[in-house]
Amino acid sequence: MTNIIDQKVIENRRHWVNKIKNCRGNFAEEAQKIENQLKEEIKQGGVNSLIAHLRLCGNIPECYGHDSSEEKLYSKYTDILLSLSYEAMGFKSLVFTERSDSADVEIFAPNFSFIADAKAFRLSRTAKNQKDFKIQAMDNWKRGKPYAMVVCPIYQLPSRSSQIYQQGITRNVCIFSYSHLALLLNFFTIKNNIVTEDIIQQIFEVISVLNPSKNALDYWFALNRTILNLSEEIEDLWKTEKQALIESTKIAKEEALYFLALERENIMRMSHDEPIKELIKLNKIDSRMEKIKSISENGLF
């Protein structure tokens, strides 16, 4: 079976990871540069190049330092991808680079608007709590808008029970994934006469009328069924995206494990045994690698 995500896409991912890591200028200027370069790449490669980014963007590279400038810039990179995705489907969108106490992205349709935020996590992150998903904060940041959306890597979302689903339903905050967004973009390219605004509004409305519950399966069943009911043609696209999700999870794990193995090797080349052992312990390399290996496609898509 031919891979959905080919080597060229993986190499382009590495190119962007390194590009962001090597940014040294003013944050706002670097974010604008990334947005301009992404727009140019998508202009040349078409919507498929944007979909390729969405499939691989959900994990923060392990080579970035915690709370570092490159980590913050990577977060802005995912916000820009979210904005460009909605623009590709006919919406208008704004990304805010230096703004606190508000959403990072605003999206506008002729008849409604909403705020959005793109989330990315390290695969080695052992525990995420509800505050990491900003559901309550997104509700507070609506400021008169009817809806909000948080877009996450689906393999990092709770697969059984979580308060984030109850909060999302109660507060009209749609928990979405990069896989679902890639699917809608694919659908838009083959049926460019569809009114994407109606589809997005339908998704928001389905979430808002669900019975408030922490049950992950109930939430994703309702959302997935809404999208699958759009057209018979979407089933084949769904299968494609399902395979892409399996591949992207594997690629993300290999990328993270490669870096941690390299980090451990660099530490082991140092002199003095005791400091070496303490460094390995301090960096929690073994436990981080075990966490990465445990990541799998969780059945929500």
C-alpha positions in Angstrom: 0.0 0.0 0.0 1.4 3.4 -1.0 2.0 5.8 1.9 -0.2 8.9 2.1 2.6 10.9 3.6 5.6 10.6 1.4 9.3 11.3 2.0 9.1 14.7 0.5 6.5 15.8 3.0 8.6 14.5 5.9 11.7 16.4 4.6 9.6 19.5 4.3 8.5 19.0 8.0 12.2 18.9 9.0 12.9 22.0 6.9 10.2 23.9 8.8 11.3 22.6 12.2 14.9 23.8 11.5 13.6 27.1 10.0 11.7 27.9 13.2 14.6 26.8 15.4 17.0 29.1 13.6 14.7 32.2 13.9 16.6 34.9 15.8 14.8 38.2 15.2 11.9 40.0 16.7 9.0 37.6 17.5 6.3 39.5 15.6 8.6 40.0 12.6 9.5 36.3 12.5 5.9 35.3 12.8 5.0 37.5 9.9 7.9 36.0 7.9 6.6 32.5 8.6 3.1 33.5 7.5 4.4 35.0 4.3 6.6 32.0 3.5 3.7 29.5 4.2 1.4 31.5 1.9 4.0 31.4 -0.8 4.5 27.6 -0.4 0.8 27.0 -0.5 0.4 29.2 -3.5 3.0 27.1 -5.3 1.9 23.7 -4.0 -1.8 24.2 -3.7 -4.1 23.1 -0.9 -2.4 19.7 -0.7 0.7 21.3 0.7 -1.4 22.9 3.4 -3.0 19.5 4.2 0.5 18.0 4.5 1.4 20.6 7.1 -1.8 19.9 9.1 -1.1 16.2 9.2 2.3 16.7 10.9 2.0 19.9 12.9 0.4 18.6 16.1 3.6 17.7 18.0 6.1 20.2 19.4 9.6 19.1 18.3 11.6 17.6 21.1 14.6 19.6 19.9 13.0 22.8 21.1 13.7 24.0 24.6 10.8 24.2 27.0 9.2 27.7 27.0 11.8 28.7 24.5 11.4 31.3 21.7 11.3 28.5 19.1 8.5 26.7 21.0 6.5 30.0 21.2 7.1 30.6 17.5 6.1 27.0 16.7 2.8 27.7 18.5 2.3 30.7 16.2 3.1 28.5 13.2 0.2 26.2 14.1 -2.1 29.2 14.5 -1.1 30.4 11.0 -1.9 27.0 9.5 -5.3 27.1 11.2 -6.0 30.6 9.8 -4.8 29.6 6.3 -6.9 26.5 6.3 -10.1 28.5 6.8 -9.0 31.1 4.3 -8.6 28.2 1.8 -12.2 27.3 2.4 -13.5 30.7 1.7 -13.4 32.4 5.2 -11.6 35.6 6.2 -9.2 35.2 9.0 -6.8 37.1 11.3 -3.8 35.9 13.3 -2.7 38.0 16.3 1.0 37.8 17.1 1.3 39.9 20.2 -1.9 39.8 22.1 -2.7 38.4 25.6 -6.0 37.6 27.2 -7.6 36.8 23.9 -7.8 34.1 21.2 -5.0 33.8 18.7 -7.2 33.5 15.6 -10.4 35.1 14.5 -12.4 33.7 11.6 -15.1 35.5 9.7 -17.9 34.2 7.5 -20.7 36.3 5.9 -23.3 35.3 8.5 -21.2 34.5 11.7 -17.7 34.6 13.1 -15.8 32.6 15.7 -12.5 32.5 17.5 -10.0 29.7 17.3 -6.8 28.4 18.8 -4.4 25.7 17.5 -2.8 23.4 20.1 0.3 21.4 19.9 1.9 19.2 22.5 5.2 17.3 23.1 4.8 13.6 22.7 6.8 13.1 25.8 4.4 15.2 27.9 3.2 12.8 30.6 0.1 14.6 31.8 -2.2 17.2 30.4 -5.0 18.8 32.4 -8.1 20.6 31.3 -6.3 24.0 31.5 -4.0 23.0 28.7 -6.9 23.0 26.3 -8.1 26.5 27.3 -11.8 25.6 27.0 -13.0 28.0 29.7 -10.6 30.7 28.5 -11.9 30.4 25.0 -15.4 30.9 26.2 -14.3 34.1 28.0 -12.5 35.3 24.9 -15.6 35.0 22.6 -16.6 38.6 23.4 -20.0 38.4 21.7 -19.1 35.8 19.1 -21.4 32.7 19.3 -18.7 30.0 18.9 -15.1 29.1 19.6 -12.9 26.2 18.3 -9.8 24.5 19.8 -7.9 22.4 17.2 -5.7 19.7 18.6 -3.8 16.6 17.5 -6.4 13.9 17.9 -4.0 11.3 19.3 -3.3 13.7 22.3 -7.0 14.1 23.2 -8.7 12.1 26.0 -10.3 9.0 24.6 -12.6 8.0 27.4 -13.7 10.6 29.8 -12.7 14.2 30.4 -14.1 17.4 31.7 -13.0 19.2 28.5 -15.9 17.6 26.6 -18.5 18.7 29.2 -17.0 22.2 29.2 -16.9 22.4 25.4 -20.6 21.4 25.1 -21.7 23.7 27.9 -19.7 26.7 26.6 -20.1 26.3 22.8 -16.5 25.6 22.3 -15.9 23.0 19.6 -13.0 20.6 20.3 -11.7 19.8 16.8 -8.6 18.1 15.3 -6.1 18.7 12.6 -7.3 15.4 11.0 -10.9 16.7 10.8 -9.6 20.0 9.4 -7.5 18.2 6.8 -10.5 16.1 5.8 -12.7 19.2 5.3 -10.0 20.8 3.2 -9.8 17.7 1.1 -13.6 17.7 0.7 -13.5 21.3 -0.3 -11.0 20.7 -3.1 -13.1 18.1 -4.8 -16.5 19.8 -4.2 -15.5 23.5 -4.4 -19.2 24.4 -4.9 -20.0 23.5 -1.3 -20.9 26.2 1.2 -18.2 25.6 3.8 -19.8 28.2 6.1 -22.9 26.0 6.4 -20.8 22.9 7.3 -18.9 24.7 10.0 -22.0 26.2 11.5 -23.7 22.8 11.4 -20.7 21.3 13.4 -20.9 24.1 16.0 -24.7 23.6 16.3 -24.4 19.8 16.8 -21.9 20.3 19.6 -24.1 23.0 21.3 -27.2 20.7 21.5 -25.4 17.6 22.9 -26.2 16.6 26.4 -23.3 17.9 28.6 -21.2 14.9 29.4 -17.5 13.9 30.0 -17.9 11.0 27.6 -15.3 11.2 24.8 -17.0 8.6 22.6 -20.4 10.3 22.7 -18.8 13.6 21.7 -16.7 12.3 18.8 -19.5 10.0 17.6 -21.8 13.1 17.2 -19.1 15.2 15.5 -17.9 12.4 13.2 -21.4 11.4 12.2 -22.2 15.0 11.3 -19.3 15.2 8.9 -19.9 11.7 7.4 -23.5 12.6 6.7 -22.4 15.5 4.5 -21.9 13.4 1.4 -21.3 9.8 0.3 -18.0 11.0 -1.2 -16.6 11.8 2.2 -16.3 8.2 3.2 -13.3 7.6 0.9 -11.7 10.8 2.0 -12.2 9.6 5.6 -10.4 6.4 4.9 -7.5 8.4 3.4 -7.3 10.6 6.4 -7.5 7.7 8.8 -4.4 6.1 7.1 -2.7 9.5 7.1 -3.3 9.7 10.9 -1.7 6.3 11.5 1.3 7.4 9.4 1.6 10.8 11.0 1.5 9.3 14.5 4.4 7.0 13.6 6.4 9.8 12.0 5.9 12.0 15.0 7.1 9.2 17.3 10.2 8.5 15.1 11.1 12.2 15.0 10.9 12.6 18.8 12.7 9.3 19.6 15.5 10.2 17.2 16.1 13.4 18.9 16.1 11.9 22.4 18.4 9.1 21.4 20.8 11.7 20.0 20.5 13.8 23.2 21.4 10.7 25.3 24.3 9.9 23.0 25.7 13.4 23.4 25.4 13.2 27.1 27.2 9.8 27.2 30.1 11.3 25.3 30.8 13.6 28.2 33.5 12.8 30.8 32.9 11.8 34.4 30.4 9.0 35.1 28.4 10.5 37.9 27.6 13.9 36.2 26.6 11.9 33.1 24.1 9.7 35.1 22.7 12.8 36.8 22.3 14.5 33.5 20.3 11.6 32.1 18.2 11.5 35.2 17.7 15.3 35.0 16.6 15.2 31.4 14.3 12.3 32.1 15.2 10.8 28.7 14.2 7.2 29.4 10.8 8.2 30.8 10.2 10.6 27.9 11.1 7.9 25.4 8.7 5.5 27.1 5.9 8.1 27.0 6.5 8.7 23.2 6.4 4.9 22.5 3.1 4.6 24.3 1.4 7.2 21.9 -1.0 5.5 19.5 -4.0 6.3 17.3 -6.8 6.4 19.9 -9.9 5.5 17.8 -11.6 8.9 18.1 -11.2 9.6 14.3 
